[in-house]
Amino acid sequence: HYVPPFSDVLNWKSFSVEVPVSEIPNLKNILASISPRQYIRMQRRVVQIRRHFE
């Protein structure tokens, strides 16, 4: 089981999409299923937390 870095302080699900290895063949469909509204929310969130990655 993979634990993302900074998971104790970051809610990864608020700005990322976790795709299990077994679902990689479906990646295009998984990403296409993200609504524009959800995509914008995730994008805004990643801008807010990017300081953790610098």
PDB file of N, CA, C and O in Angstrom:
ATOM      1  N   HIS A   1       0.849  -1.179   0.000  1.00  0.00           N
ATOM      2  CA  HIS A   1       0.000   0.000   0.000  1.00  0.00           C
ATOM      3  C   HIS A   1       0.891   1.237   0.000  1.00  0.00           C
ATOM      4  O   HIS A   1       1.793   1.357   0.829  1.00  0.00           O
ATOM      5  N   TYR A   2       0.639   2.153  -0.928  1.00  0.00           N
ATOM      6  CA  TYR A   2       1.439   3.363  -1.081  1.00  0.00           C
ATOM      7  C   TYR A   2       0.867   4.489  -0.223  1.00  0.00           C
ATOM      8  O   TYR A   2      -0.333   4.761  -0.253  1.00  0.00           O
ATOM      9  N   VAL A   3       1.741   5.137   0.538  1.00  0.00           N
ATOM     10  CA  VAL A   3       1.339   6.295   1.333  1.00  0.00           C
ATOM     11  C   VAL A   3       1.997   7.525   0.717  1.00  0.00           C
ATOM     12  O   VAL A   3       3.224   7.631   0.716  1.00  0.00           O
ATOM     13  N   PRO A   4       1.207   8.445   0.198  1.00  0.00           N
ATOM     14  CA  PRO A   4       1.783   9.639  -0.431  1.00  0.00           C
ATOM     15  C   PRO A   4       2.554  10.493   0.577  1.00  0.00           C
ATOM     16  O   PRO A   4       2.240  10.487   1.768  1.00  0.00           O
ATOM     17  N   PRO A   5       3.555  11.223   0.103  1.00  0.00           N
ATOM     18  CA  PRO A   5       4.315  12.083   1.015  1.00  0.00           C
ATOM     19  C   PRO A   5       3.429  13.185   1.598  1.00  0.00           C
ATOM     20  O   PRO A   5       2.492  13.657   0.955  1.00  0.00           O
ATOM     21  N   PHE A   6       3.744  13.575   2.805  1.00  0.00           N
ATOM     22  CA  PHE A   6       3.012  14.635   3.508  1.00  0.00           C
ATOM     23  C   PHE A   6       1.544  14.289   3.741  1.00  0.00           C
ATOM     24  O   PHE A   6       0.724  15.182   3.954  1.00  0.00           O
ATOM     25  N   SER A   7       1.210  13.010   3.702  1.00  0.00           N
ATOM     26  CA  SER A   7      -0.196  12.624   3.866  1.00  0.00           C
ATOM     27  C   SER A   7      -0.734  12.962   5.254  1.00  0.00           C
ATOM     28  O   SER A   7      -1.947  12.983   5.463  1.00  0.00           O
ATOM     29  N   ASP A   8       0.159  13.224   6.194  1.00  0.00           N
ATOM     30  CA  ASP A   8      -0.296  13.624   7.520  1.00  0.00           C
ATOM     31  C   ASP A   8      -0.815  15.064   7.533  1.00  0.00           C
ATOM     32  O   ASP A   8      -1.570  15.441   8.429  1.00  0.00           O
ATOM     33  N   VAL A   9      -0.415  15.870   6.546  1.00  0.00           N
ATOM     34  CA  VAL A   9      -0.864  17.262   6.496  1.00  0.00           C
ATOM     35  C   VAL A   9      -1.632  17.610   5.225  1.00  0.00           C
ATOM     36  O   VAL A   9      -2.279  18.656   5.161  1.00  0.00           O
ATOM     37  N   LEU A  10      -1.567  16.753   4.220  1.00  0.00           N
ATOM     38  CA  LEU A  10      -2.237  17.034   2.951  1.00  0.00           C
ATOM     39  C   LEU A  10      -3.353  16.033   2.682  1.00  0.00           C
ATOM     40  O   LEU A  10      -3.186  14.829   2.877  1.00  0.00           O
ATOM     41  N   ASN A  11      -4.467  16.536   2.243  1.00  0.00           N
ATOM     42  CA  ASN A  11      -5.567  15.683   1.803  1.00  0.00           C
ATOM     43  C   ASN A  11      -5.394  15.466   0.304  1.00  0.00           C
ATOM     44  O   ASN A  11      -5.925  16.227  -0.504  1.00  0.00           O
ATOM     45  N   TRP A  12      -4.661  14.440  -0.060  1.00  0.00           N
ATOM     46  CA  TRP A  12      -4.328  14.192  -1.462  1.00  0.00           C
ATOM     47  C   TRP A  12      -5.554  14.070  -2.348  1.00  0.00           C
ATOM     48  O   TRP A  12      -5.521  14.478  -3.509  1.00  0.00           O
ATOM     49  N   LYS A  13      -6.626  13.520  -1.821  1.00  0.00           N
ATOM     50  CA  LYS A  13      -7.834  13.337  -2.637  1.00  0.00           C
ATOM     51  C   LYS A  13      -8.451  14.667  -3.057  1.00  0.00           C
ATOM     52  O   LYS A  13      -9.253  14.707  -3.990  1.00  0.00           O
ATOM     53  N   SER A  14      -8.088  15.748  -2.384  1.00  0.00           N
ATOM     54  CA  SER A  14      -8.652  17.052  -2.738  1.00  0.00           C
ATOM     55  C   SER A  14      -7.978  17.676  -3.956  1.00  0.00           C
ATOM     56  O   SER A  14      -8.479  18.655  -4.509  1.00  0.00           O
ATOM     57  N   PHE A  15      -6.838  17.113  -4.379  1.00  0.00           N
ATOM     58  CA  PHE A  15      -6.145  17.699  -5.530  1.00  0.00           C
ATOM     59  C   PHE A  15      -5.488  16.680  -6.453  1.00  0.00           C
ATOM     60  O   PHE A  15      -4.733  17.057  -7.348  1.00  0.00           O
ATOM     61  N   SER A  16      -5.761  15.413  -6.251  1.00  0.00           N
ATOM     62  CA  SER A  16      -5.123  14.399  -7.094  1.00  0.00           C
ATOM     63  C   SER A  16      -6.087  13.247  -7.374  1.00  0.00           C
ATOM     64  O   SER A  16      -7.150  13.123  -6.766  1.00  0.00           O
ATOM     65  N   VAL A  17      -5.673  12.427  -8.303  1.00  0.00           N
ATOM     66  CA  VAL A  17      -6.452  11.244  -8.663  1.00  0.00           C
ATOM     67  C   VAL A  17      -5.559  10.033  -8.437  1.00  0.00           C
ATOM     68  O   VAL A  17      -4.504   9.903  -9.058  1.00  0.00           O
ATOM     69  N   GLU A  18      -5.983   9.159  -7.554  1.00  0.00           N
ATOM     70  CA  GLU A  18      -5.220   7.942  -7.286  1.00  0.00           C
ATOM     71  C   GLU A  18      -5.706   6.854  -8.240  1.00  0.00           C
ATOM     72  O   GLU A  18      -6.891   6.523  -8.284  1.00  0.00           O
ATOM     73  N   VAL A  19      -4.766   6.311  -8.995  1.00  0.00           N
ATOM     74  CA  VAL A  19      -5.104   5.274  -9.968  1.00  0.00           C
ATOM     75  C   VAL A  19      -4.290   4.022  -9.642  1.00  0.00           C
ATOM     76  O   VAL A  19      -3.066   4.029  -9.772  1.00  0.00           O
ATOM     77  N   PRO A  20      -4.953   2.961  -9.224  1.00  0.00           N
ATOM     78  CA  PRO A  20      -4.230   1.717  -8.954  1.00  0.00           C
ATOM     79  C   PRO A  20      -3.574   1.190 -10.235  1.00  0.00           C
ATOM     80  O   PRO A  20      -4.066   1.428 -11.338  1.00  0.00           O
ATOM     81  N   VAL A  21      -2.482   0.487 -10.076  1.00  0.00           N
ATOM     82  CA  VAL A  21      -1.759  -0.067 -11.224  1.00  0.00           C
ATOM     83  C   VAL A  21      -2.698  -0.881 -12.108  1.00  0.00           C
ATOM     84  O   VAL A  21      -2.610  -0.818 -13.334  1.00  0.00           O
ATOM     85  N   SER A  22      -3.580  -1.633 -11.497  1.00  0.00           N
ATOM     86  CA  SER A  22      -4.493  -2.477 -12.278  1.00  0.00           C
ATOM     87  C   SER A  22      -5.461  -1.665 -13.141  1.00  0.00           C
ATOM     88  O   SER A  22      -6.043  -2.198 -14.086  1.00  0.00           O
ATOM     89  N   GLU A  23      -5.634  -0.383 -12.821  1.00  0.00           N
ATOM     90  CA  GLU A  23      -6.559   0.473 -13.567  1.00  0.00           C
ATOM     91  C   GLU A  23      -5.862   1.359 -14.600  1.00  0.00           C
ATOM     92  O   GLU A  23      -6.521   2.155 -15.269  1.00  0.00           O
ATOM     93  N   ILE A  24      -4.560   1.235 -14.737  1.00  0.00           N
ATOM     94  CA  ILE A  24      -3.838   2.063 -15.706  1.00  0.00           C
ATOM     95  C   ILE A  24      -4.396   1.920 -17.121  1.00  0.00           C
ATOM     96  O   ILE A  24      -4.461   2.919 -17.838  1.00  0.00           O
ATOM     97  N   PRO A  25      -4.797   0.732 -17.555  1.00  0.00           N
ATOM     98  CA  PRO A  25      -5.398   0.653 -18.893  1.00  0.00           C
ATOM     99  C   PRO A  25      -6.653   1.528 -19.049  1.00  0.00           C
ATOM    100  O   PRO A  25      -7.019   1.886 -20.168  1.00  0.00           O
ATOM    101  N   ASN A  26      -7.301   1.865 -17.951  1.00  0.00           N
ATOM    102  CA  ASN A  26      -8.510   2.691 -17.974  1.00  0.00           C
ATOM    103  C   ASN A  26      -8.233   4.161 -17.654  1.00  0.00           C
ATOM    104  O   ASN A  26      -9.166   4.929 -17.418  1.00  0.00           O
ATOM    105  N   LEU A  27      -6.979   4.550 -17.645  1.00  0.00           N
ATOM    106  CA  LEU A  27      -6.606   5.897 -17.219  1.00  0.00           C
ATOM    107  C   LEU A  27      -7.334   6.989 -18.004  1.00  0.00           C
ATOM    108  O   LEU A  27      -7.816   7.957 -17.414  1.00  0.00           O
ATOM    109  N   LYS A  28      -7.413   6.845 -19.300  1.00  0.00           N
ATOM    110  CA  LYS A  28      -8.083   7.865 -20.110  1.00  0.00           C
ATOM    111  C   LYS A  28      -9.534   8.040 -19.671  1.00  0.00           C
ATOM    112  O   LYS A  28     -10.002   9.169 -19.526  1.00  0.00           O
ATOM    113  N   ASN A  29     -10.241   6.949 -19.461  1.00  0.00           N
ATOM    114  CA  ASN A  29     -11.639   7.022 -19.024  1.00  0.00           C
ATOM    115  C   ASN A  29     -11.759   7.592 -17.614  1.00  0.00           C
ATOM    116  O   ASN A  29     -12.677   8.360 -17.325  1.00  0.00           O
ATOM    117  N   ILE A  30     -10.837   7.218 -16.747  1.00  0.00           N
ATOM    118  CA  ILE A  30     -10.853   7.726 -15.372  1.00  0.00           C
ATOM    119  C   ILE A  30     -10.696   9.241 -15.379  1.00  0.00           C
ATOM    120  O   ILE A  30     -11.448   9.953 -14.713  1.00  0.00           O
ATOM    121  N   LEU A  31      -9.722   9.729 -16.132  1.00  0.00           N
ATOM    122  CA  LEU A  31      -9.487  11.174 -16.184  1.00  0.00           C
ATOM    123  C   LEU A  31     -10.626  11.899 -16.894  1.00  0.00           C
ATOM    124  O   LEU A  31     -10.996  13.005 -16.501  1.00  0.00           O
ATOM    125  N   ALA A  32     -11.178  11.291 -17.923  1.00  0.00           N
ATOM    126  CA  ALA A  32     -12.289  11.911 -18.651  1.00  0.00           C
ATOM    127  C   ALA A  32     -13.549  11.995 -17.793  1.00  0.00           C
ATOM    128  O   ALA A  32     -14.426  12.817 -18.059  1.00  0.00           O
ATOM    129  N   SER A  33     -13.644  11.160 -16.775  1.00  0.00           N
ATOM    130  CA  SER A  33     -14.832  11.162 -15.919  1.00  0.00           C
ATOM    131  C   SER A  33     -14.818  12.290 -14.889  1.00  0.00           C
ATOM    132  O   SER A  33     -15.813  12.506 -14.196  1.00  0.00           O
ATOM    133  N   ILE A  34     -13.716  13.002 -14.782  1.00  0.00           N
ATOM    134  CA  ILE A  34     -13.631  14.128 -13.853  1.00  0.00           C
ATOM    135  C   ILE A  34     -14.358  15.316 -14.481  1.00  0.00           C
ATOM    136  O   ILE A  34     -14.035  15.744 -15.589  1.00  0.00           O
ATOM    137  N   SER A  35     -15.328  15.831 -13.767  1.00  0.00           N
ATOM    138  CA  SER A  35     -16.111  16.954 -14.299  1.00  0.00           C
ATOM    139  C   SER A  35     -15.251  18.218 -14.354  1.00  0.00           C
ATOM    140  O   SER A  35     -14.291  18.347 -13.594  1.00  0.00           O
ATOM    141  N   PRO A  36     -15.587  19.139 -15.238  1.00  0.00           N
ATOM    142  CA  PRO A  36     -14.843  20.407 -15.286  1.00  0.00           C
ATOM    143  C   PRO A  36     -14.852  21.134 -13.937  1.00  0.00           C
ATOM    144  O   PRO A  36     -13.850  21.727 -13.537  1.00  0.00           O
ATOM    145  N   ARG A  37     -15.972  21.081 -13.255  1.00  0.00           N
ATOM    146  CA  ARG A  37     -16.067  21.737 -11.939  1.00  0.00           C
ATOM    147  C   ARG A  37     -15.105  21.107 -10.936  1.00  0.00           C
ATOM    148  O   ARG A  37     -14.414  21.816 -10.205  1.00  0.00           O
ATOM    149  N   GLN A  38     -15.059  19.772 -10.902  1.00  0.00           N
ATOM    150  CA  GLN A  38     -14.157  19.075  -9.994  1.00  0.00           C
ATOM    151  C   GLN A  38     -12.707  19.353 -10.376  1.00  0.00           C
ATOM    152  O   GLN A  38     -11.863  19.546  -9.500  1.00  0.00           O
ATOM    153  N   TYR A  39     -12.414  19.374 -11.659  1.00  0.00           N
ATOM    154  CA  TYR A  39     -11.062  19.653 -12.139  1.00  0.00           C
ATOM    155  C   TYR A  39     -10.600  21.034 -11.669  1.00  0.00           C
ATOM    156  O   TYR A  39      -9.470  21.188 -11.206  1.00  0.00           O
ATOM    157  N   ILE A  40     -11.462  22.024 -11.787  1.00  0.00           N
ATOM    158  CA  ILE A  40     -11.112  23.385 -11.357  1.00  0.00           C
ATOM    159  C   ILE A  40     -10.880  23.431  -9.854  1.00  0.00           C
ATOM    160  O   ILE A  40      -9.946  24.088  -9.396  1.00  0.00           O
ATOM    161  N   ARG A  41     -11.719  22.739  -9.077  1.00  0.00           N
ATOM    162  CA  ARG A  41     -11.518  22.684  -7.616  1.00  0.00           C
ATOM    163  C   ARG A  41     -10.170  22.069  -7.279  1.00  0.00           C
ATOM    164  O   ARG A  41      -9.441  22.577  -6.426  1.00  0.00           O
ATOM    165  N   MET A  42      -9.843  20.973  -7.951  1.00  0.00           N
ATOM    166  CA  MET A  42      -8.569  20.296  -7.691  1.00  0.00           C
ATOM    167  C   MET A  42      -7.396  21.191  -8.085  1.00  0.00           C
ATOM    168  O   MET A  42      -6.387  21.245  -7.382  1.00  0.00           O
ATOM    169  N   GLN A  43      -7.530  21.883  -9.198  1.00  0.00           N
ATOM    170  CA  GLN A  43      -6.467  22.770  -9.662  1.00  0.00           C
ATOM    171  C   GLN A  43      -6.253  23.918  -8.668  1.00  0.00           C
ATOM    172  O   GLN A  43      -5.112  24.263  -8.359  1.00  0.00           O
ATOM    173  N   ARG A  44      -7.321  24.498  -8.178  1.00  0.00           N
ATOM    174  CA  ARG A  44      -7.200  25.570  -7.177  1.00  0.00           C
ATOM    175  C   ARG A  44      -6.547  25.057  -5.904  1.00  0.00           C
ATOM    176  O   ARG A  44      -5.724  25.742  -5.296  1.00  0.00           O
ATOM    177  N   ARG A  45      -6.914  23.870  -5.514  1.00  0.00           N
ATOM    178  CA  ARG A  45      -6.354  23.284  -4.289  1.00  0.00           C
ATOM    179  C   ARG A  45      -4.859  23.040  -4.433  1.00  0.00           C
ATOM    180  O   ARG A  45      -4.101  23.294  -3.497  1.00  0.00           O
ATOM    181  N   VAL A  46      -4.429  22.558  -5.574  1.00  0.00           N
ATOM    182  CA  VAL A  46      -3.004  22.286  -5.757  1.00  0.00           C
ATOM    183  C   VAL A  46      -2.202  23.588  -5.741  1.00  0.00           C
ATOM    184  O   VAL A  46      -1.053  23.599  -5.297  1.00  0.00           O
ATOM    185  N   VAL A  47      -2.790  24.672  -6.216  1.00  0.00           N
ATOM    186  CA  VAL A  47      -2.118  25.973  -6.136  1.00  0.00           C
ATOM    187  C   VAL A  47      -1.951  26.364  -4.666  1.00  0.00           C
ATOM    188  O   VAL A  47      -0.916  26.909  -4.284  1.00  0.00           O
ATOM    189  N   GLN A  48      -2.956  26.089  -3.849  1.00  0.00           N
ATOM    190  CA  GLN A  48      -2.898  26.428  -2.427  1.00  0.00           C
ATOM    191  C   GLN A  48      -1.825  25.641  -1.684  1.00  0.00           C
ATOM    192  O   GLN A  48      -1.184  26.168  -0.775  1.00  0.00           O
ATOM    193  N   ILE A  49      -1.629  24.400  -2.062  1.00  0.00           N
ATOM    194  CA  ILE A  49      -0.712  23.549  -1.290  1.00  0.00           C
ATOM    195  C   ILE A  49       0.662  23.395  -1.938  1.00  0.00           C
ATOM    196  O   ILE A  49       1.505  22.668  -1.412  1.00  0.00           O
ATOM    197  N   ARG A  50       0.906  24.052  -3.051  1.00  0.00           N
ATOM    198  CA  ARG A  50       2.161  23.817  -3.759  1.00  0.00           C
ATOM    199  C   ARG A  50       3.388  24.159  -2.918  1.00  0.00           C
ATOM    200  O   ARG A  50       4.474  23.651  -3.197  1.00  0.00           O
ATOM    201  N   ARG A  51       3.248  24.991  -1.915  1.00  0.00           N
ATOM    202  CA  ARG A  51       4.403  25.329  -1.067  1.00  0.00           C
ATOM    203  C   ARG A  51       5.011  24.089  -0.418  1.00  0.00           C
ATOM    204  O   ARG A  51       6.196  24.084  -0.086  1.00  0.00           O
ATOM    205  N   HIS A  52       4.222  23.052  -0.238  1.00  0.00           N
ATOM    206  CA  HIS A  52       4.732  21.814   0.352  1.00  0.00           C
ATOM    207  C   HIS A  52       5.661  21.067  -0.598  1.00  0.00           C
ATOM    208  O   HIS A  52       6.394  20.171  -0.179  1.00  0.00           O
ATOM    209  N   PHE A  53       5.630  21.433  -1.867  1.00  0.00           N
ATOM    210  CA  PHE A  53       6.429  20.740  -2.870  1.00  0.00           C
ATOM    211  C   PHE A  53       7.646  21.538  -3.315  1.00  0.00           C
ATOM    212  O   PHE A  53       8.440  21.051  -4.118  1.00  0.00           O
ATOM    213  N   GLU A  54       7.802  22.740  -2.813  1.00  0.00           N
ATOM    214  CA  GLU A  54       8.935  23.579  -3.219  1.00  0.00           C
ATOM    215  C   GLU A  54      10.119  23.379  -2.305  1.00  0.00           C
ATOM    216  O   GLU A  54      11.161  24.006  -2.498  1.00  0.00           O
TER     217      GLU A  54
END
